[in-house]
Amino acid sequence: MPMNFREHSATLVCTGVLFAAGYSLQAFSFSMPGLVRDWNLAEREVGALLACAMLGLMLGYVGLAPLADRIGTRGAVTGAMATLGLASTASLVAPEALTLGASRVAIGAASGMAIPAAVSLVSQQGPPRWQGARVVAVYTAYSLGFLAAAGASAVLIPYAGWRAPWAPGILLALATALGARALPRPHSGTQPSSHPARPDQGPRALLSGHRRLGTLLFWLLFPAGLSLFYTLQSWLPLLATRGGTTFTSAVATTGAFTLGNMLGALPMIWWADRMGPLRALAAMGLLTLAGLTVLLLSLRGAPPVLLAAALLAGIGIGGCQKGMTSAASLFYPPAIRTTGLGWALGIGRIGAVAGPLILGLGPRYVWLALPLPLLILVLAPLWLDGRYGRIDRGGPPSFQPTS
């Protein structure tokens, strides 16, 4: 059955939510040089400001996202994006670092509530067969928001100052809040998670019964995927220049990795439809292993080989990130879907912080930063598939594991 007007509208709004969240979170980093210069900030103040949004994001994922399963995903998206717009406005007029830091925490918290709620909402739209593919495609908008922030900053900062890129984020947030508010209400009984959940359906339900093993495996998958992404995104320019490439080539290599991260949605969608989301996720893990191996071996090689390897590694990691989000949306029933996604994304942030730090400790710890996450990305999905089967067949799993 084709999607109707409401389902198309909801998908479009959710795409805008992830785009706006990605834009608002990333635009700040491009403003830091001008901010540090004008406010004469110390290094510790710079680090604290950069960490504020990540702190808020974790609070939003773990603390606020579960509320969406009680008040409904539509209302949660509306409230979170309105809050994001107000917090972005506060940051635009902040007179000093403390106020700016508080507004950045609020921006992160609002995004942490909006992202899993939007993913949960879009997973309810249209035919069940394409539920996972829709989630993968819509989640790509988050990466597009990062790219848009870079482009807007390059254009606006030289002419209007370092605060200028934040203004489009306000408009995007408020527009998506209005869009979510204007969505037609679902017909009674057709969208279970659009209505409040029972009191016993909360974080504890993630670890109940047959769901416990799956939840724990997702709590391994998300940190592993985010650890690999942020480790390479942070360290690749330095590793490339240490390998003897020029600075320009190092920047191009990092750009190829970022581009590949976006393109990873394409093979993930194709494989998931043919072999199921969990086996497709394991296949993307193997692709990441191949790309990363070639990348590390070619750091001292010819630039074209380095670019191709970075693109391949980016495709693998990007497919894994989007695939695990899609798989989690299929794994959890509608009544606790936003809670499940929020906790998985929040715990994943541990890997985002730990990965780059571990690689910086020295060669003896490299296995923790690279091979161990890769092993998890391949084995955990296969374990999930062996335990729960095709979670994309017939809607959410019944949690009767296959033998």
C-alpha positions as CSV (number, residue, x, y, z in Angstrom):
1,M,0.0,0.0,0.0
2,P,1.5,3.4,-1.0
3,M,2.1,6.1,1.6
4,N,-0.7,8.6,2.1
5,F,-0.5,12.4,2.6
6,R,0.0,12.2,6.3
7,E,2.7,9.7,6.1
8,H,4.6,11.7,3.5
9,S,4.2,14.8,5.6
10,A,5.4,13.1,8.7
11,T,8.5,11.7,6.9
12,L,9.3,15.2,5.5
13,V,9.0,16.8,8.9
14,C,11.2,14.1,10.5
15,T,13.8,14.6,7.8
16,G,13.8,18.3,8.7
17,V,14.1,17.5,12.4
18,L,17.3,15.5,11.9
19,F,18.7,18.1,9.4
20,A,18.0,21.0,11.9
21,A,19.5,19.1,14.8
22,G,22.7,18.2,12.8
23,Y,23.0,21.8,11.7
24,S,22.5,23.4,15.1
25,L,25.0,21.0,16.8
26,Q,27.7,21.5,14.2
27,A,27.5,25.2,13.3
28,F,28.9,26.1,16.7
29,S,32.3,24.5,16.0
30,F,32.9,26.7,13.0
31,S,32.3,29.8,15.1
32,M,34.9,28.9,17.7
33,P,37.9,30.7,16.1
34,G,36.1,34.0,16.1
35,L,34.5,33.4,19.5
36,V,37.8,32.6,21.1
37,R,39.4,35.7,19.6
38,D,36.7,38.1,20.5
39,W,36.0,36.8,24.0
40,N,39.6,36.0,24.8
41,L,38.7,32.5,26.2
42,A,41.2,30.2,27.9
43,E,41.7,26.7,26.6
44,R,39.7,25.1,29.5
45,E,36.8,27.4,28.7
46,V,36.9,26.4,25.0
47,G,36.9,22.7,25.9
48,A,34.0,23.3,28.3
49,L,31.9,25.1,25.7
50,L,32.5,22.4,23.1
51,A,31.5,19.7,25.6
52,C,28.2,21.5,26.7
53,A,26.2,20.3,23.7
54,M,27.5,16.7,24.0
55,L,26.5,16.7,27.7
56,G,23.1,18.0,26.8
57,L,22.8,15.4,24.0
58,M,23.4,12.6,26.4
59,L,20.9,14.0,28.9
60,G,18.3,14.3,26.1
61,Y,18.9,10.8,24.8
62,V,18.7,9.1,28.2
63,G,16.6,11.4,30.3
64,L,14.1,13.1,28.0
65,A,13.7,10.8,25.0
66,P,11.8,8.2,27.1
67,L,9.1,10.9,27.8
68,A,8.1,10.6,24.1
69,D,6.8,7.2,24.8
70,R,4.4,8.7,27.4
71,I,3.3,11.9,25.7
72,G,3.5,10.7,22.1
73,T,6.2,11.2,19.5
74,R,4.3,14.0,17.7
75,G,4.1,16.1,20.8
76,A,7.7,15.3,21.8
77,V,9.0,16.4,18.4
78,T,7.0,19.6,18.5
79,G,8.2,20.5,22.0
80,A,11.8,19.5,21.5
81,M,12.2,21.5,18.3
82,A,10.4,24.6,19.8
83,T,12.9,24.3,22.7
84,L,15.8,24.0,20.2
85,G,14.7,27.2,18.5
86,L,14.4,29.1,21.8
87,A,17.8,27.7,23.1
88,S,19.4,28.7,19.8
89,T,18.0,32.2,20.1
90,A,19.4,32.4,23.6
91,S,22.8,31.4,22.3
92,L,22.6,34.0,19.6
93,V,22.2,36.8,22.1
94,A,24.3,35.3,25.0
95,P,26.6,38.0,26.5
96,E,29.1,35.8,28.1
97,A,30.4,32.2,28.3
98,L,28.3,30.9,31.1
99,T,25.0,31.9,29.4
100,L,26.3,30.5,26.1
101,G,27.3,27.2,27.8
102,A,23.8,26.9,29.4
103,S,22.1,27.5,26.0
104,R,24.4,24.9,24.4
105,V,23.4,22.3,27.0
106,A,19.7,23.1,26.2
107,I,20.4,22.8,22.5
108,G,22.0,19.4,23.0
109,A,19.1,18.2,25.3
110,A,16.4,19.3,22.9
111,S,18.3,17.5,20.0
112,G,18.7,14.4,22.2
113,M,14.9,14.3,22.7
114,A,14.0,15.2,19.1
115,I,16.2,12.8,17.2
116,P,15.0,9.4,18.6
117,A,11.4,10.7,18.7
118,A,11.6,11.7,15.0
119,V,13.2,8.3,14.1
120,S,10.4,6.5,16.0
121,L,7.8,8.6,14.3
122,V,9.1,8.0,10.8
123,S,9.4,4.3,11.5
124,Q,5.6,4.2,11.9
125,Q,4.9,5.6,8.4
126,G,4.2,3.6,5.2
127,P,4.5,-0.1,4.4
128,P,6.3,-2.2,7.1
129,R,8.7,-3.7,4.4
130,W,10.4,-0.3,3.9
131,Q,10.4,0.8,7.6
132,G,14.1,0.2,8.0
133,A,14.9,1.8,4.7
134,R,13.0,4.9,5.6
135,V,14.9,5.2,8.9
136,V,18.2,4.9,7.1
137,A,17.3,7.4,4.5
138,V,15.9,10.0,6.9
139,Y,18.9,9.6,9.3
140,T,21.1,10.7,6.4
141,A,19.6,14.2,6.9
142,Y,21.6,14.5,10.1
143,S,24.9,14.3,8.2
144,L,23.5,16.7,5.6
145,G,22.9,19.1,8.4
146,F,26.6,18.9,9.3
147,L,27.6,19.7,5.7
148,A,25.1,22.6,5.5
149,A,26.6,24.1,8.7
150,A,30.0,24.0,7.0
151,G,28.7,25.7,3.9
152,A,26.7,28.3,5.7
153,S,29.6,29.2,8.0
154,A,32.0,29.6,5.1
155,V,29.5,32.1,3.5
156,L,28.2,33.9,6.5
157,I,31.1,34.3,8.9
158,P,33.3,36.5,6.7
159,Y,30.5,39.0,6.1
160,A,28.3,38.9,9.2
161,G,30.5,37.5,12.1
162,W,30.9,34.3,13.9
163,R,27.3,34.3,15.4
164,A,25.7,34.5,11.9
165,P,25.5,30.7,11.1
166,W,23.4,30.2,14.2
167,A,20.5,32.2,12.8
168,P,19.4,29.7,10.1
169,G,19.4,27.0,12.9
170,I,16.7,29.0,14.7
171,L,14.5,29.2,11.6
172,L,15.0,25.5,10.8
173,A,14.1,24.5,14.4
174,L,10.9,26.6,14.6
175,A,9.8,25.6,11.1
176,T,10.0,21.9,11.9
177,A,8.3,22.5,15.3
178,L,5.4,24.1,13.4
179,G,5.4,21.3,10.8
180,A,5.2,18.7,13.5
181,R,2.4,20.6,15.3
182,A,0.5,20.8,12.0
183,L,0.6,17.0,11.3
184,P,-2.8,15.4,11.3
185,R,-3.5,13.3,14.3
186,P,-3.3,9.5,13.5
187,H,-6.5,7.5,13.5
188,S,-7.2,5.8,16.7
189,G,-5.4,2.5,17.0
190,T,-3.2,2.9,13.9
191,Q,-0.2,4.5,15.6
192,P,0.4,2.9,19.0
193,S,3.4,5.0,20.0
194,S,1.6,8.3,19.1
195,H,-0.3,7.8,22.4
196,P,1.0,7.7,25.9
197,A,2.5,4.4,27.1
198,R,1.5,2.5,30.2
199,P,3.4,3.4,33.4
200,D,5.3,0.1,33.3
201,Q,6.6,0.7,29.7
202,G,9.8,2.6,30.3
203,P,13.6,2.1,30.6
204,R,13.1,-1.1,32.7
205,A,11.2,-2.6,29.8
206,L,14.3,-2.5,27.7
207,L,15.9,-5.2,29.8
208,S,12.8,-7.4,30.4
209,G,12.4,-11.0,29.2
210,H,13.8,-11.9,25.8
211,R,14.5,-8.3,25.1
212,R,17.4,-8.1,27.5
213,L,20.1,-9.8,25.3
214,G,19.1,-7.7,22.3
215,T,19.3,-4.4,24.3
216,L,22.7,-5.3,25.7
217,L,24.0,-6.1,22.2
218,F,22.7,-2.8,20.9
219,W,24.4,-1.1,23.8
220,L,27.6,-2.6,22.5
221,L,26.9,-1.8,18.9
222,F,26.2,1.9,19.2
223,P,29.4,2.8,21.2
224,A,31.5,0.7,18.8
225,G,30.1,2.4,15.7
226,L,30.4,6.0,17.1
227,S,33.9,5.2,18.5
228,L,35.1,4.3,15.0
229,F,33.5,7.3,13.4
230,Y,34.8,9.9,15.8
231,T,38.2,8.3,16.1
232,L,38.8,8.5,12.3
233,Q,37.0,11.8,11.9
234,S,39.3,13.3,14.6
235,W,42.6,11.5,13.9
236,L,42.6,11.0,10.1
237,P,44.0,14.5,9.2
238,L,46.9,14.0,11.6
239,L,47.5,10.3,10.7
240,A,47.6,11.3,7.0
241,T,50.1,14.1,7.4
242,R,52.3,11.9,9.7
243,G,52.2,9.4,6.8
244,G,53.8,11.9,4.5
245,T,50.9,13.3,2.6
246,T,50.4,17.1,2.2
247,F,47.9,19.0,4.3
248,T,45.7,19.5,1.2
249,S,45.7,15.8,0.6
250,A,44.9,15.1,4.3
251,V,41.9,17.4,4.2
252,A,40.7,15.8,1.0
253,T,41.1,12.4,2.6
254,T,39.0,13.4,5.6
255,G,36.4,14.9,3.2
256,A,36.3,11.6,1.3
257,F,35.6,9.8,4.6
258,T,32.8,12.2,5.4
259,L,31.3,11.8,2.0
260,G,31.5,8.0,2.3
261,N,29.7,8.2,5.6
262,M,26.7,9.8,3.9
263,L,26.8,7.3,0.9
264,G,26.8,4.4,3.3
265,A,23.0,4.5,3.4
266,L,22.7,3.2,-0.1
267,P,24.3,-0.3,0.3
268,M,22.7,-0.6,3.7
269,I,19.2,-0.1,2.3
270,W,19.9,-2.5,-0.6
271,W,21.4,-5.3,1.5
272,A,18.8,-4.9,4.3
273,D,16.0,-5.5,1.9
274,R,17.6,-8.7,0.6
275,M,19.2,-10.3,3.7
276,G,17.6,-8.5,6.6
277,P,18.8,-5.5,8.6
278,L,21.0,-7.5,11.0
279,R,22.9,-9.5,8.4
280,A,23.2,-6.3,6.3
281,L,24.7,-4.6,9.4
282,A,27.3,-7.4,9.7
283,A,28.1,-7.1,6.0
284,M,28.7,-3.3,6.5
285,G,31.0,-4.2,9.4
286,L,33.0,-6.4,7.1
287,L,33.1,-3.6,4.5
288,T,34.4,-1.2,7.2
289,L,37.1,-3.8,8.1
290,A,38.2,-3.9,4.5
291,G,38.2,-0.2,4.0
292,L,40.0,0.6,7.3
293,T,42.6,-2.0,6.6
294,V,43.4,-0.6,3.1
295,L,43.3,3.0,4.6
296,L,45.9,2.2,7.3
297,L,48.1,0.4,4.8
298,S,47.9,3.3,2.3
299,L,48.7,6.2,4.7
300,R,52.2,6.3,3.1
301,G,50.9,5.4,-0.4
302,A,49.6,7.4,-3.4
303,P,46.9,10.0,-2.7
304,P,44.3,8.4,-5.1
305,V,44.6,5.1,-3.2
306,L,44.3,6.9,0.1
307,L,41.2,8.8,-1.1
308,A,39.5,5.6,-2.3
309,A,40.3,3.8,0.9
310,A,38.9,6.7,3.0
311,L,35.8,6.7,0.9
312,L,35.3,2.9,1.4
313,A,35.9,3.1,5.1
314,G,33.4,6.0,5.3
315,I,30.8,4.0,3.4
316,G,31.2,1.1,5.8
317,I,31.1,3.1,9.0
318,G,28.3,5.3,7.7
319,G,26.2,2.3,6.7
320,C,26.8,0.7,10.2
321,Q,25.7,3.9,12.0
322,K,22.5,4.3,10.0
323,G,21.9,0.5,9.9
324,M,22.1,0.1,13.7
325,T,19.6,3.0,14.2
326,S,17.3,1.3,11.7
327,A,17.7,-2.1,13.4
328,A,17.0,-0.7,16.8
329,S,13.8,1.0,15.5
330,L,12.7,-2.4,14.2
331,F,13.7,-4.3,17.3
332,Y,11.7,-2.3,19.9
333,P,7.9,-2.3,19.9
334,P,6.2,1.1,19.3
335,A,5.4,1.7,23.0
336,I,9.1,1.8,24.0
337,R,10.7,2.5,20.7
338,T,11.8,6.1,21.5
339,T,13.1,5.0,24.9
340,G,15.1,2.2,23.3
341,L,16.6,4.5,20.6
342,G,17.3,7.2,23.1
343,W,19.2,4.9,25.5
344,A,21.2,3.3,22.7
345,L,22.2,6.6,21.2
346,G,23.0,8.0,24.6
347,I,25.2,5.1,25.6
348,G,26.8,5.3,22.1
349,R,28.1,8.7,23.1
350,I,30.5,7.0,25.5
351,G,32.2,5.5,22.5
352,A,32.2,8.9,20.7
353,V,34.3,10.3,23.6
354,A,36.4,7.2,24.4
355,G,37.5,6.3,20.9
356,P,39.6,9.4,20.1
357,L,41.0,9.5,23.7
358,I,42.1,5.8,23.6
359,L,43.9,6.2,20.3
360,G,45.8,9.1,21.8
361,L,47.2,7.0,24.6
362,G,49.7,5.3,22.3
363,P,50.3,2.3,20.0
364,R,49.7,-0.3,22.7
365,Y,46.0,0.8,23.0
366,V,45.3,0.8,19.3
367,W,43.5,-2.5,19.5
368,L,40.9,-0.9,21.8
369,A,40.2,2.0,19.5
370,L,40.1,0.1,16.1
371,P,40.0,-3.8,16.0
372,L,37.7,-4.3,19.1
373,P,34.9,-2.0,17.8
374,L,35.3,-3.6,14.3
375,L,34.9,-7.1,15.9
376,I,31.7,-5.9,17.7
377,L,30.3,-4.5,14.5
378,V,30.6,-7.8,12.8
379,L,29.7,-10.3,15.6
380,A,27.0,-8.5,17.5
381,P,24.6,-8.2,14.5
382,L,25.1,-11.9,13.7
383,W,24.4,-12.8,17.3
384,L,21.2,-10.7,17.2
385,D,20.2,-12.3,13.9
386,G,20.7,-15.8,15.2
387,R,18.7,-15.0,18.3
388,Y,15.8,-13.0,16.9
389,G,15.8,-13.7,13.2
390,R,14.4,-11.3,10.5
391,I,13.2,-8.4,12.7
392,D,11.9,-6.6,9.6
393,R,9.3,-9.2,8.8
394,G,5.9,-8.6,10.2
395,G,6.7,-5.5,12.2
396,P,8.3,-5.4,15.6
397,P,9.7,-8.7,16.9
398,S,7.6,-10.9,19.1
399,F,10.7,-11.5,21.3
400,Q,10.4,-15.3,20.9
401,P,14.0,-16.0,19.9
402,T,14.7,-18.4,17.1
403,S,16.5,-21.6,18.0
